[in-house]
Amino acid sequence: MHEMEITTHILKETLDLAKNRPVQKIKAINLALGPFCGFVPECIQMYMDVISQGTIAQNVKINARMIPLKIRCNTCQKEAEIDRLHIECPFCHSTDLKRLSGNECMIESIEVE
């Protein structure tokens, strides 16, 4: 159910962005999501379809770009991008890592008419 809360926030922010501009319709909302943000783009779209009814964002398309998971190895001090299936330093194979990114959930842009 946390997608409903974030979707409500996304819609509010998007409508606020469009409020003082000559926007007739919001066609797309482009999001950047980290692999550990906990949000499923399909669920955000499903909730958006419901809560945007009667607004200039009605029928808006949610596009999600996944942000790479970046880490710093506490053993060799190197930074790298990894995926959730291979949680280890690609240089020294240590699992003593500091996550530098991965929790993001940002509106990158909106497409309007």
Disulfide bonds with the S-S distance in Angstrom:
none
